Amino acid sequence: MSKIQGYIEKLKSLEDWDEYLMQESALPGPRGNLELIKAVAEVGEEKTFLHLLSFTPDKAPVNTQQEFLACCGTVGLGKLVEEGKVKYLEKLRVLASDPRWRTRESVAMALQMYGEGHMEELTIEMGKWAKGNSYEKRAVAAALCEPKLLKHKEQASRVLQILDNITYSIKEIQDRKDEGFKALKKGMAYCWSVAIVGYPDEGKQIFEKWISCTDKDIKWIIKENLKKQRLKKMDQNWTEFMQERIVK
């Protein structure tokens, strides 16, 4: 029996999940119990997820056992959206700007759950979010740049175009000390590399035009992506050539 299946069986035997989820959350700590979160999404229902989402930042600060409940509820929304209750995309978009980073990470997990069976619909929705605030843009990049979602060239192509648009938008961001911008910058530091590997021919072509960009934050994003082993594994000669071409 897998770890996730074990949690599913345990949850089915309980009437009230809150205490168990908090005890098994692994929080506070460096890594929350992702397997348990996936089990909750698998076996939970709408009423359960909405209850877990009642643990708002004032009741459940970041990296606490209580926030774990909110994370479970957030990922649960991905299941509901995947089942056709797309109204919860609006709630996920709000949660993308939650002050708690673990909850924001859970938004990406929820969107990926939706994307596994509805990638075209997800990319359309993410195109809208990509015009939003920095936290929303970060959620877009984190959700879409997942290898399991980029198995087909047309999917990877759409993701590359969205990343390109987000990168263009960075030029217009004035407050570079804003927490949302910092989160976006950190996310973009790896997302390009994932998308390029998903469709190397187009990915390399789109990415190359950013090599000459003089914006200091975009330049940093480009440099960080070029450090990723996945790019070197894909094409070491190209990766090293791009590193040499970056504007000093």
C-alpha positions as CSV (number, residue, x, y, z in Angstrom):
1,M,0.0,0.0,0.0
2,S,1.4,3.4,-0.9
3,K,1.7,6.2,1.6
4,I,-1.1,8.2,0.0
5,Q,-3.4,5.2,0.0
6,G,-2.6,4.5,3.7
7,Y,-3.7,8.1,4.5
8,I,-6.8,7.7,2.4
9,E,-7.8,4.6,4.4
10,K,-7.1,6.4,7.7
11,L,-9.2,9.4,6.7
12,K,-12.1,7.2,5.7
13,S,-12.1,5.9,9.2
14,L,-12.3,9.3,10.9
15,E,-15.4,11.6,11.3
16,D,-13.4,14.7,12.2
17,W,-10.1,15.2,10.3
18,D,-8.8,18.4,11.8
19,E,-6.7,17.1,14.7
20,Y,-5.3,14.2,12.6
21,L,-4.3,16.5,9.8
22,M,-2.5,18.8,12.1
23,Q,-0.7,16.0,14.0
24,E,0.5,14.5,10.7
25,S,1.2,17.8,8.9
26,A,5.0,17.8,9.7
27,L,4.6,21.5,10.4
28,P,6.2,23.6,11.6
29,G,9.1,22.3,9.5
30,P,10.8,22.6,6.2
31,R,8.5,20.3,4.3
32,G,4.7,19.8,4.8
33,N,3.2,16.4,4.4
34,L,2.4,16.5,0.6
35,E,1.3,12.9,0.5
36,L,-1.4,13.7,3.1
37,I,-2.5,16.7,1.2
38,K,-3.0,14.6,-1.9
39,A,-5.0,12.0,0.1
40,V,-7.3,14.7,1.4
41,A,-7.9,16.0,-2.1
42,E,-8.6,12.4,-3.2
43,V,-11.2,11.5,-0.6
44,G,-12.5,14.9,0.6
45,E,-15.7,16.6,-0.5
46,E,-16.7,20.2,-1.2
47,K,-18.0,20.7,2.3
48,T,-14.8,19.5,3.8
49,F,-12.6,21.7,1.6
50,L,-14.6,24.8,2.4
51,H,-14.3,24.1,6.1
52,L,-10.5,23.7,5.8
53,L,-10.4,27.0,4.0
54,S,-11.9,28.7,7.0
55,F,-8.5,28.6,8.5
56,T,-7.6,32.0,7.2
57,P,-4.2,33.8,7.9
58,D,-5.5,35.4,11.1
59,K,-6.4,31.9,12.5
60,A,-3.6,30.0,10.9
61,P,-0.3,31.8,10.4
62,V,2.3,30.6,8.0
63,N,4.1,27.3,8.6
64,T,1.8,26.3,11.4
65,Q,-0.3,23.1,11.7
66,Q,-3.4,25.2,11.2
67,E,-2.1,26.5,7.9
68,F,-1.8,22.9,6.8
69,L,-5.5,22.7,7.0
70,A,-5.8,25.7,4.6
71,C,-3.3,24.0,2.3
72,C,-5.5,20.9,2.2
73,G,-8.6,22.9,1.4
74,T,-6.8,24.8,-1.3
75,V,-5.6,21.7,-3.1
76,G,-9.1,20.3,-2.7
77,L,-10.4,23.1,-4.8
78,G,-8.3,21.7,-7.6
79,K,-10.3,18.5,-7.5
80,L,-13.6,20.4,-7.5
81,V,-12.5,22.4,-10.6
82,E,-11.3,19.2,-12.3
83,E,-14.8,17.8,-11.7
84,G,-16.4,20.8,-13.4
85,K,-17.0,23.3,-10.6
86,V,-14.9,25.9,-12.4
87,K,-16.4,28.7,-10.2
88,Y,-13.7,27.8,-7.7
89,L,-11.0,29.1,-10.1
90,E,-12.0,32.5,-8.8
91,K,-11.3,31.4,-5.2
92,L,-8.0,29.9,-6.3
93,R,-7.0,33.2,-7.9
94,V,-7.7,35.0,-4.6
95,L,-5.7,32.4,-2.7
96,A,-2.8,33.0,-5.1
97,S,-2.1,36.3,-3.3
98,D,-2.5,34.8,0.2
99,P,0.2,36.1,2.5
100,R,1.3,32.5,3.4
101,W,3.7,31.0,1.0
102,R,2.6,27.4,1.7
103,T,-0.9,28.3,0.8
104,R,0.3,29.9,-2.4
105,E,2.2,26.8,-3.3
106,S,-1.0,24.8,-2.8
107,V,-2.7,26.9,-5.4
108,A,-0.1,25.7,-7.9
109,M,-0.8,22.1,-6.9
110,A,-4.5,22.6,-7.3
111,L,-4.1,24.1,-10.8
112,Q,-1.8,21.3,-11.8
113,M,-4.5,18.8,-10.7
114,Y,-6.9,20.6,-13.1
115,G,-4.4,20.7,-15.8
116,E,-3.7,17.0,-15.9
117,G,-7.1,16.5,-17.6
118,H,-7.8,20.0,-18.9
119,M,-4.6,21.5,-20.0
120,E,-6.1,23.6,-22.8
121,E,-8.7,25.1,-20.4
122,L,-6.0,25.7,-17.8
123,T,-3.7,27.6,-20.2
124,I,-6.7,29.8,-21.3
125,E,-7.4,30.6,-17.6
126,M,-3.7,31.2,-16.9
127,G,-3.5,33.6,-19.8
128,K,-6.0,35.7,-17.8
129,W,-4.1,35.4,-14.5
130,A,-0.9,36.4,-16.3
131,K,-2.3,39.9,-16.7
132,G,-2.9,40.2,-12.9
133,N,-0.6,41.0,-10.0
134,S,2.8,39.6,-9.3
135,Y,1.5,36.8,-7.0
136,E,-0.9,35.7,-9.7
137,K,1.8,35.7,-12.4
138,R,3.9,33.6,-10.1
139,A,1.1,31.1,-9.6
140,V,0.7,30.9,-13.4
141,A,4.4,30.1,-13.9
142,A,4.6,27.6,-11.0
143,A,1.4,25.8,-12.1
144,L,2.2,25.5,-15.8
145,C,5.9,24.7,-15.6
146,E,5.5,21.1,-14.4
147,P,7.0,18.4,-16.6
148,K,3.9,16.1,-16.4
149,L,1.8,18.9,-18.0
150,L,4.2,19.5,-20.9
151,K,4.1,16.2,-22.7
152,H,2.9,17.6,-26.0
153,K,4.5,20.3,-28.1
154,E,1.3,22.4,-28.4
155,Q,0.9,22.5,-24.7
156,A,4.5,23.5,-24.1
157,S,4.2,26.1,-26.9
158,R,1.3,27.8,-25.1
159,V,3.2,27.8,-21.8
160,L,6.3,29.3,-23.5
161,Q,4.2,32.2,-24.9
162,I,2.7,32.8,-21.4
163,L,6.1,32.9,-19.8
164,D,7.3,35.3,-22.6
165,N,4.4,37.6,-21.8
166,I,5.1,37.5,-18.1
167,T,8.8,38.2,-18.7
168,Y,7.8,41.2,-20.8
169,S,5.6,42.5,-18.0
170,I,8.5,42.5,-15.6
171,K,9.9,45.4,-17.4
172,E,6.9,47.5,-16.4
173,I,7.0,46.6,-12.7
174,Q,8.2,49.6,-10.7
175,D,8.4,48.3,-7.1
176,R,11.0,45.7,-7.2
177,K,11.1,45.4,-3.4
178,D,7.4,44.3,-3.3
179,E,7.0,40.8,-1.7
180,G,4.8,39.8,-4.7
181,F,7.6,40.7,-7.1
182,K,10.2,38.8,-5.1
183,A,8.0,35.7,-5.2
184,L,7.5,36.1,-9.0
185,K,11.2,36.6,-9.6
186,K,12.1,33.5,-7.5
187,G,9.6,31.4,-9.4
188,M,10.7,32.6,-12.8
189,A,14.2,31.6,-11.9
190,Y,13.4,28.0,-12.7
191,C,10.2,28.0,-14.8
192,W,11.8,28.9,-18.1
193,S,14.1,25.9,-17.9
194,V,11.2,23.5,-17.4
195,A,9.2,24.9,-20.3
196,I,12.2,24.9,-22.6
197,V,12.9,21.2,-22.0
198,G,9.2,20.6,-22.8
199,Y,9.6,22.0,-26.3
200,P,13.3,22.7,-27.0
201,D,13.0,23.9,-30.6
202,E,10.6,26.7,-29.8
203,G,11.8,27.2,-26.2
204,K,15.4,27.9,-27.1
205,Q,14.3,30.3,-29.9
206,I,12.0,32.4,-27.5
207,F,14.5,32.3,-24.7
208,E,17.4,33.5,-26.8
209,K,15.9,36.9,-27.4
210,W,16.1,37.6,-23.6
211,I,19.9,37.0,-23.5
212,S,20.5,40.7,-24.5
213,C,18.0,42.2,-22.1
214,T,19.6,44.8,-19.8
215,D,16.9,44.8,-17.1
216,K,18.8,43.6,-14.0
217,D,16.0,41.3,-12.7
218,I,15.3,39.7,-16.0
219,K,19.0,39.2,-16.5
220,W,19.2,37.4,-13.1
221,I,16.2,35.2,-14.1
222,I,18.0,34.2,-17.3
223,K,21.2,33.4,-15.5
224,E,19.5,31.3,-12.9
225,N,17.6,29.2,-15.5
226,L,20.8,28.6,-17.4
227,K,22.3,27.1,-14.2
228,K,19.7,24.4,-14.1
229,Q,20.9,20.8,-14.8
230,R,17.9,20.0,-16.9
231,L,19.1,22.5,-19.5
232,K,22.6,21.2,-19.5
233,K,21.2,17.6,-19.8
234,M,19.0,18.8,-22.7
235,D,21.8,20.6,-24.6
236,Q,25.0,21.4,-22.8
237,N,26.6,23.2,-25.8
238,W,23.7,25.5,-26.2
239,T,23.4,26.2,-22.5
240,E,27.1,27.1,-22.2
241,F,26.9,29.3,-25.3
242,M,23.9,31.2,-23.9
243,Q,25.8,31.7,-20.6
244,E,28.7,33.3,-22.6
245,R,26.3,35.6,-24.5
246,I,24.5,37.1,-21.5
247,V,25.0,40.9,-21.5
248,K,27.4,41.8,-18.7
